[in-house]
Amino acid sequence: MSLRCLLLSLLLSFFAPAWLTPVCINDCCHFLESFPSRLKELRRD
């Protein structure tokens, strides 16, 4: 593996959790983030 590839994978592994965490803290934003999964559950029932 080249040095460039190693550095790129290291950076991606460091920044990926920050991209996956929710940005908003308030209740409205949490509702909007979880809305697609709630809609999927309602369709399933």
Contacts in CASP RR format, 6 or more apart in sequence:
PFRMAT RR
TARGET T0000
AUTHOR 0000-0000-0000
METHOD contacts of the structure
MODEL  1
MSLRCLLLSLLLSFFAPAWLTPVCINDCCHFLESFPSRLKELRRD
22 29 0 8 1.000
22 30 0 8 1.000
22 33 0 8 1.000
23 29 0 8 1.000
24 30 0 8 1.000
24 32 0 8 1.000
24 33 0 8 1.000
END
